[in-house]
């Protein structure tokens, strides 16, 4: 890949761990003469006499690649910040599972050096597009790397959501809500709601009901070459639509939500070839309990 000559560094939280990472990145930039630009949110944690960019617009314009510091939530926020343009993103994992973050805190300097030399590859992940219509008028649109989901709010009652795949009616879901996820998001909210794990290179839409009233209403995997339409079909239902848990809008009765894959993608930096299933074994501890029993 092309060498990266300027890095944009983003962190949203204030912790001693993040402050230490920012100081290390600044020291690395001085040693290597690499250009590093800090997001305005990092101001209070930067070393003395180190100034961040004046604005987010300047930050994005000056940075060839973006580096998120935190967990998967921070990574998703950075992807949303740059509106899923082709600018590559890599994450330094200071969070929990870290499916999206590729760099461990022990490998920061060597990893950034490899990226600056072009010793990396980019992998593309599909992005969902959701359009919300009210009385025939488009009132909002969102994009999501992981999922678009609808949840009931301010009520103990279940909601009713009618679902179509293209013009083909699927069913009325009576549940706490529903998730439309990408394969990349199959290990996020959808997995917690009982959805399947789907290899990220598959172009598919995952439809997962949240705590459905009927045990026969199961997750569905659909080809990504058509859209999913969701309609709030309960008159007194109060629902919130959210994109990756970061942007949201309250829905009303009979609102229509069209979720599709329009070809938009975001690029993730990957430093080494790795098996997706090796990642799952590591993050989900697959097989470890059985191996521990055998070793006794």
C-alpha positions in Angstrom: 0.0 0.0 0.0 1.0 3.7 -0.2 3.0 5.0 2.7 1.0 7.1 5.1 2.6 10.5 5.6 0.1 12.1 8.0 -1.9 10.5 10.9 -5.0 11.9 12.6 -5.2 10.9 16.2 -8.6 10.7 17.9 -9.6 9.9 21.5 -12.9 10.9 23.1 -12.4 9.9 26.7 -10.0 11.3 29.3 -8.1 8.5 31.1 -4.5 8.1 32.3 -4.1 5.2 29.7 -5.2 7.4 26.8 -3.0 10.3 28.0 0.0 7.9 28.0 -0.8 6.7 24.5 -1.0 10.3 23.2 2.4 11.1 24.8 3.9 8.0 23.2 2.5 8.9 19.7 3.9 12.4 20.0 7.3 11.1 21.0 7.2 8.7 18.1 6.4 11.5 15.7 9.4 13.5 16.9 11.7 10.5 16.5 10.5 9.6 13.0 9.5 13.0 11.7 6.1 11.6 10.9 3.3 14.1 10.7 0.7 13.7 13.4 -2.4 15.8 13.9 -4.5 15.6 17.0 -8.2 16.0 17.1 -9.5 19.0 19.2 -11.1 16.5 21.7 -7.6 15.5 22.8 -6.6 19.0 23.9 -6.6 18.5 27.7 -4.5 15.3 27.5 -1.7 16.4 25.1 1.9 17.1 26.3 2.8 20.7 27.0 3.2 23.0 24.0 1.5 20.5 21.7 -1.4 22.0 19.9 -4.3 20.1 18.4 -6.0 21.0 15.1 -8.2 24.1 15.3 -11.2 22.3 14.0 -12.5 18.9 13.0 -12.6 20.0 9.4 -8.9 20.9 9.5 -8.2 17.6 11.2 -9.8 15.6 8.5 -8.3 17.6 5.7 -4.7 17.2 7.0 -4.9 13.5 7.9 -4.3 10.7 5.4 -5.3 8.0 7.9 -7.1 8.1 11.1 -6.1 6.4 14.4 -8.8 5.9 17.1 -7.7 5.3 20.7 -10.2 3.3 22.8 -12.5 0.5 22.0 -14.9 -0.5 19.2 -17.2 2.4 20.2 -14.5 4.9 19.6 -13.7 3.3 16.3 -17.3 3.5 15.2 -17.4 7.2 16.2 -14.4 7.9 14.1 -16.0 6.2 11.1 -19.1 8.3 11.6 -17.0 11.4 12.0 -15.4 11.0 8.6 -18.7 10.0 7.1 -17.4 6.6 5.8 -15.2 8.2 3.1 -12.4 6.0 1.7 -9.9 7.5 4.3 -8.5 4.4 6.1 -9.0 4.0 9.9 -7.1 1.9 12.4 -7.7 1.4 16.1 -5.5 1.2 19.1 -7.4 -1.1 21.5 -7.8 0.2 25.0 -11.4 -1.2 25.3 -12.8 -4.7 25.8 -13.2 -7.2 23.0 -11.9 -4.9 20.3 -13.2 -6.6 17.1 -12.4 -3.5 15.0 -9.2 -2.2 16.7 -6.1 -3.8 15.2 -3.2 -2.4 17.4 -2.5 -3.5 20.9 -1.1 -0.9 23.3 2.3 -2.7 23.4 2.7 -2.4 19.6 1.9 1.3 19.0 5.2 2.6 17.8 6.1 -0.4 15.6 2.6 -0.5 14.1 2.6 3.2 13.2 6.0 2.8 11.7 4.9 -0.1 9.5 1.8 1.9 8.3 4.0 5.0 7.6 6.2 2.7 5.4 3.2 1.3 3.5 3.5 -2.2 5.2 -0.2 -2.7 5.7 -3.4 -3.6 3.7 -6.9 -2.2 3.8 -10.0 -4.2 4.0 -13.4 -2.8 3.1 -16.6 -3.2 5.1 -20.1 -2.5 3.8 -22.0 0.4 5.2 -25.8 0.5 5.7 -27.9 3.4 4.5 -31.2 4.0 6.3 -33.9 6.5 5.1 -36.9 7.4 7.3 -40.1 8.5 5.7 -43.1 10.1 7.4 -46.3 10.5 5.5 -44.4 10.0 2.3 -41.7 12.6 3.0 -38.1 11.7 3.8 -37.3 13.2 7.2 -33.9 11.8 7.9 -31.1 9.5 6.7 -28.3 7.7 8.5 -25.3 5.4 7.7 -24.0 2.6 9.9 -21.0 0.3 9.9 -22.5 -2.2 12.3 -26.3 -1.9 12.5 -29.5 0.1 12.2 -31.9 -0.9 15.0 -35.3 0.1 16.3 -36.0 -0.3 20.1 -39.1 0.4 22.1 -38.8 3.3 24.6 -40.8 4.7 27.5 -43.1 1.7 27.7 -43.2 -1.8 29.0 -45.3 -2.9 26.0 -43.9 -4.7 23.0 -43.8 -3.0 19.7 -45.1 -4.2 16.3 -42.8 -3.8 13.3 -43.8 -5.0 9.9 -40.9 -6.1 7.6 -40.5 -6.5 3.9 -37.6 -7.6 1.8 -38.0 -5.5 -1.3 -41.7 -5.8 -2.2 -41.9 -9.2 -0.5 -43.7 -9.1 2.9 -41.8 -11.1 5.6 -44.0 -10.8 8.7 -45.1 -8.6 11.6 -42.5 -8.8 14.3 -44.0 -8.4 17.9 -40.9 -7.8 19.9 -38.8 -5.2 21.9 -37.4 -4.1 18.6 -35.5 -5.2 15.5 -31.9 -5.0 14.2 -30.7 -4.8 10.6 -27.0 -5.5 10.8 -24.1 -5.9 8.4 -21.8 -9.0 8.6 -19.3 -6.7 10.3 -22.0 -6.0 12.9 -23.0 -9.6 13.4 -20.7 -9.8 16.4 -22.2 -6.7 18.0 -25.8 -6.1 19.1 -27.2 -8.7 16.7 -25.1 -11.4 18.4 -26.3 -10.4 21.8 -29.9 -10.6 20.5 -29.3 -14.2 19.3 -28.3 -13.4 15.7 -25.8 -15.5 13.7 -22.1 -14.7 13.1 -21.5 -13.9 9.4 -18.1 -13.7 7.8 -17.5 -9.9 7.1 -16.8 -10.3 3.4 -20.3 -11.7 2.7 -22.6 -9.0 1.3 -25.7 -9.6 3.3 -28.3 -7.9 5.6 -29.0 -9.6 8.9 -32.6 -9.2 10.3 -32.7 -10.0 14.0 -35.7 -9.5 16.2 -35.0 -8.3 19.8 -36.8 -10.6 22.4 -39.6 -11.6 20.0 -42.9 -12.7 21.5 -42.9 -15.8 19.4 -40.0 -18.3 19.6 -40.6 -19.1 16.0 -39.5 -15.6 14.9 -35.9 -16.2 14.2 -33.0 -14.1 12.7 -32.9 -14.0 8.9 -30.0 -13.5 6.5 -30.9 -11.7 3.3 -28.9 -10.9 0.1 -27.7 -7.3 0.1 -28.9 -6.6 -3.4 -32.3 -5.5 -2.2 -33.6 -3.3 0.6 -35.4 -4.1 3.9 -38.4 -2.0 4.7 -39.6 -1.7 8.3 -42.9 0.0 9.3 -43.9 0.9 12.9 -47.4 -0.7 12.8 -48.4 -0.2 16.5 -50.5 2.9 17.0 -49.3 3.6 20.5 -45.8 2.4 20.1 -42.9 4.6 21.1 -39.7 3.6 19.2 -36.2 5.0 18.7 -34.2 4.2 15.6 -30.4 4.3 16.1 -27.4 4.0 13.7 -24.5 2.2 15.4 -25.9 3.5 18.8 -24.5 6.9 17.9 -27.2 8.8 16.0 -30.9 8.4 16.6 -34.4 9.6 15.9 -37.7 8.9 17.5 -40.2 7.2 15.3 -44.0 7.5 15.1 -46.8 5.2 14.0 -46.6 4.3 10.3 -43.1 5.7 9.8 -41.3 3.7 7.1 -37.6 2.9 7.4 -35.7 1.7 4.2 -32.4 0.0 5.0 -30.1 -0.9 2.1 -26.5 -1.4 1.0 -25.9 1.3 -1.5 -22.3 0.5 -2.2 -20.8 2.7 0.4 -17.8 1.2 2.2 -15.3 2.1 4.9 -11.7 1.0 4.9 -10.0 -0.6 7.8 -6.2 -0.8 8.1 -4.9 -4.3 8.8 -1.3 -4.8 9.6 -1.1 -8.6 9.1 -3.0 -11.3 7.3 -5.2 -13.0 9.9 -8.0 -15.5 10.0 -11.4 -14.2 10.9 -12.0 -17.4 12.8 -8.8 -17.0 14.7 -10.1 -13.6 15.7 -13.3 -15.1 16.9 -11.5 -17.8 18.9 -9.4 -15.2 20.6 -12.2 -12.7 21.3 -14.9 -15.2 22.2 -12.7 -17.8 23.9 -14.0 -20.6 21.7 -12.9 -24.0 22.8 -11.0 -22.8 25.9 -13.3 -24.3 28.5 -13.1 -27.7 26.8 -9.3 -27.5 26.6 -9.0 -26.6 30.3 -11.1 -29.7 31.2 -8.8 -31.9 29.1 -5.7 -30.5 30.8 -6.9 -31.4 34.3 
